[in-house]
């Protein structure tokens, strides 16, 4: 009787263990499913990226050219057709104006080159017949600070870079000395000002740097800010 009881107890014990293990397996499987595919998981989430341009790349900075408003320090070259003596090359003064022969001071700050050329034409029409004025920006010194690229957060050094056409997220991060040991690289964000709104895009920096996945290696635009957060412990 003692032997039978002993085996019965062990049989009951192993039955409980088997039941616990089965429950643990089911729980573990459920946990992995939630982690990998649930609302909080990354497997099913697509990164939020800027809309691609016609060539399939991220929208390039050429969209800013027509809307550029001149600032103090910008260097202008003003040409008056068939009147070279009226042509000049000079920067916009701190008071926001330039001096044009015959017409005197003209406000340039806050205008596009085309708008300024039309104003000068209108003023010159009192002295010459049908003036044709061309305004060319030869140096954008006044806009340099507004167009800079910033990289902040969990990087070797927080920096502010001069913008260059064709620059990507990876270019800017490498200029910052790359990420540090505490970076949550795949949670990097790109903040961009578009008109009166601010847009935020997902940058998977670890995928870019370790796996060579360039899906989120976005082409930068003037004024973009890249933030690299720290890992949560």
C-alpha positions as CSV (number, residue, x, y, z in Angstrom):
1,X,0.0,0.0,0.0
2,X,2.8,2.4,0.8
3,X,4.5,1.7,-2.6
4,X,1.2,2.2,-4.4
5,X,0.6,5.5,-2.6
6,X,4.1,6.6,-3.3
7,X,3.6,6.1,-7.1
8,X,0.2,7.7,-7.0
9,X,1.6,10.8,-5.3
10,X,4.4,11.1,-7.9
11,X,2.0,10.5,-10.7
12,X,-0.2,13.3,-9.4
13,X,2.9,15.5,-8.9
14,X,4.1,15.0,-12.5
15,X,0.6,15.6,-13.7
16,X,0.6,19.0,-12.0
17,X,4.1,19.7,-13.4
18,X,3.0,18.8,-16.9
19,X,0.0,21.0,-16.6
20,X,2.1,23.9,-15.4
21,X,4.6,23.5,-18.2
22,X,1.8,23.4,-20.8
23,X,0.3,26.6,-19.3
24,X,3.8,28.2,-19.3
25,X,4.3,27.3,-23.0
26,X,0.9,28.7,-23.9
27,X,1.6,31.9,-22.0
28,X,5.1,32.3,-23.5
29,X,3.7,31.8,-27.0
30,X,0.9,34.4,-26.3
31,X,3.5,36.8,-24.9
32,X,5.7,36.5,-28.0
33,X,2.8,37.0,-30.3
34,X,1.8,40.2,-28.5
35,X,5.4,41.4,-28.4
36,X,6.0,40.8,-32.1
37,X,2.7,41.6,-33.7
38,X,0.5,43.5,-31.2
39,X,-0.2,47.2,-31.1
40,X,3.0,47.9,-29.1
41,X,5.2,45.7,-31.3
42,X,7.5,46.8,-34.1
43,X,7.1,44.0,-36.5
44,X,3.9,45.3,-38.1
45,X,4.7,49.0,-37.9
46,X,5.8,50.8,-40.9
47,X,8.0,53.9,-40.4
48,X,6.4,57.3,-41.0
49,X,8.5,58.9,-43.8
50,X,8.3,62.0,-46.0
51,X,6.3,61.6,-49.2
52,X,8.5,60.4,-52.1
53,X,9.1,62.8,-55.0
54,X,8.6,61.8,-58.7
55,X,12.0,60.2,-58.9
56,X,11.1,57.9,-56.0
57,X,13.4,59.6,-53.5
58,X,12.5,61.6,-50.4
59,X,11.4,65.1,-51.3
60,X,14.5,67.2,-52.3
61,X,15.2,70.7,-51.1
62,X,14.6,72.2,-54.6
63,X,11.0,72.9,-53.4
64,X,12.4,75.8,-51.3
65,X,14.1,77.7,-54.1
66,X,11.1,79.6,-55.5
67,X,9.8,80.6,-52.0
68,X,13.2,81.9,-50.6
69,X,12.8,85.3,-48.9
70,X,16.0,87.3,-48.8
71,X,17.7,88.2,-45.5
72,X,20.3,90.6,-44.2
73,X,23.8,89.7,-45.4
74,X,22.6,88.0,-48.6
75,X,24.8,89.0,-51.6
76,X,22.9,90.2,-54.6
77,X,23.9,90.7,-58.2
78,X,21.6,93.2,-59.9
79,X,21.8,93.5,-63.7
80,X,19.9,96.1,-65.8
81,X,19.8,95.0,-69.5
82,X,21.6,97.3,-71.9
83,X,22.5,99.6,-68.9
84,X,25.6,98.1,-67.3
85,X,26.4,101.4,-65.5
86,X,23.2,100.7,-63.4
87,X,24.2,97.1,-62.5
88,X,25.7,96.3,-59.2
89,X,26.8,93.6,-56.7
90,X,26.4,94.2,-53.0
91,X,25.0,92.6,-49.8
92,X,21.8,93.5,-48.1
93,X,22.6,96.0,-45.4
94,X,21.6,95.6,-41.7
95,X,18.7,98.0,-42.3
96,X,17.4,95.5,-44.9
97,X,18.0,97.7,-47.9
98,X,20.3,98.0,-50.9
99,X,21.3,101.2,-52.8
100,X,20.4,101.2,-56.5
101,X,21.7,103.9,-58.9
102,X,19.1,106.6,-59.8
103,X,16.5,105.3,-57.5
104,X,18.3,105.2,-54.2
105,X,17.6,102.8,-51.3
106,X,15.2,99.9,-51.9
107,X,14.0,97.5,-49.2
108,X,15.1,93.9,-50.1
109,X,14.6,91.9,-46.9
110,X,11.5,89.7,-46.9
111,X,11.2,89.7,-50.7
112,X,12.0,87.1,-53.4
113,X,14.5,88.0,-56.1
114,X,11.7,88.3,-58.6
115,X,9.7,90.6,-56.4
116,X,12.8,92.9,-55.9
117,X,13.5,93.0,-59.6
118,X,9.9,94.1,-60.3
119,X,10.2,96.9,-57.7
120,X,13.5,98.1,-59.2
121,X,12.0,98.0,-62.7
122,X,9.0,100.1,-61.6
123,X,11.3,102.7,-60.0
124,X,13.7,102.8,-62.9
125,X,10.9,103.3,-65.4
126,X,10.8,107.0,-64.4
127,X,14.4,107.3,-65.9
128,X,14.7,104.7,-68.7
129,X,12.3,103.1,-71.1
130,X,11.1,99.5,-70.4
131,X,13.9,98.6,-67.9
132,X,14.6,94.8,-67.6
133,X,16.1,94.0,-64.3
134,X,17.5,90.6,-63.1
135,X,18.3,89.9,-59.4
136,X,20.6,86.9,-58.7
137,X,21.4,85.6,-55.2
138,X,25.2,84.9,-55.2
139,X,25.5,84.1,-51.5
140,X,22.8,83.2,-48.9
141,X,24.6,84.4,-45.8
142,X,21.5,85.7,-44.1
143,X,19.7,82.3,-44.4
144,X,22.7,80.2,-43.2
145,X,21.6,79.9,-39.6
146,X,18.0,79.1,-40.3
147,X,19.0,76.4,-42.8
148,X,21.4,74.6,-40.5
149,X,20.9,70.9,-39.6
150,X,20.9,70.0,-35.9
151,X,21.7,66.6,-34.3
152,X,20.9,66.2,-30.6
153,X,20.4,63.6,-28.0
154,X,22.3,60.3,-27.4
155,X,25.2,61.1,-29.8
156,X,28.9,61.7,-29.2
157,X,28.4,65.5,-29.7
158,X,25.4,67.7,-30.2
159,X,26.1,69.7,-33.3
160,X,24.7,72.3,-35.7
161,X,25.8,71.7,-39.3
162,X,25.8,73.9,-42.4
163,X,23.2,72.4,-44.8
164,X,24.5,70.9,-48.1
165,X,22.2,69.7,-50.8
166,X,22.0,65.9,-50.9
167,X,22.9,65.5,-47.2
168,X,21.2,62.5,-45.6
169,X,20.4,61.5,-42.0
170,X,23.5,59.2,-41.9
171,X,25.7,62.0,-43.1
172,X,24.6,64.3,-40.3
173,X,24.8,61.6,-37.6
174,X,28.4,60.7,-38.6
175,X,29.3,64.4,-38.4
176,X,28.0,64.1,-34.8
177,X,30.5,61.3,-34.1
178,X,27.9,58.6,-34.4
179,X,25.6,57.5,-31.5
180,X,26.8,56.7,-28.0
181,X,26.5,53.5,-25.9
182,X,23.1,54.5,-24.4
183,X,21.3,55.3,-27.7
184,X,18.0,53.8,-28.7
185,X,19.0,54.2,-32.3
186,X,15.9,52.8,-33.9
187,X,13.7,55.3,-32.1
188,X,15.4,58.3,-33.7
189,X,13.1,61.1,-35.0
190,X,13.5,63.6,-37.7
191,X,11.6,66.9,-37.1
192,X,10.9,69.1,-40.1
193,X,9.1,72.4,-40.4
194,X,6.7,72.6,-43.4
195,X,5.0,75.9,-43.7
196,X,3.2,76.6,-40.5
197,X,3.3,72.9,-39.4
198,X,5.9,70.7,-37.9
199,X,6.2,67.0,-39.1
200,X,8.0,64.2,-37.3
201,X,9.3,61.2,-39.1
202,X,10.7,57.8,-38.0
203,X,14.4,57.0,-38.5
204,X,15.6,53.5,-37.8
205,X,19.2,54.5,-37.3
206,X,20.4,51.1,-36.0
207,X,19.0,49.4,-39.1
208,X,20.9,52.0,-41.3
209,X,24.2,51.7,-39.5
210,X,24.3,48.0,-38.6
211,X,22.2,46.3,-41.3
212,X,22.7,48.7,-44.2
213,X,18.9,49.1,-44.5
214,X,18.6,52.6,-46.1
215,X,14.8,52.7,-46.0
216,X,14.8,55.5,-43.4
217,X,18.0,57.2,-44.5
218,X,16.0,60.3,-45.5
219,X,17.4,63.1,-47.6
220,X,17.6,66.2,-45.4
221,X,16.1,69.6,-45.9
222,X,17.3,73.0,-44.5
223,X,16.3,73.4,-40.9
224,X,15.8,69.7,-40.1
225,X,16.4,68.4,-36.5
226,X,17.5,64.9,-35.7
227,X,16.9,63.6,-32.1
228,X,18.4,60.3,-30.9
229,X,16.8,59.2,-27.6
230,X,18.4,57.1,-24.8
231,X,17.4,53.5,-24.1
232,X,15.0,53.0,-21.2
233,X,16.5,50.8,-18.4
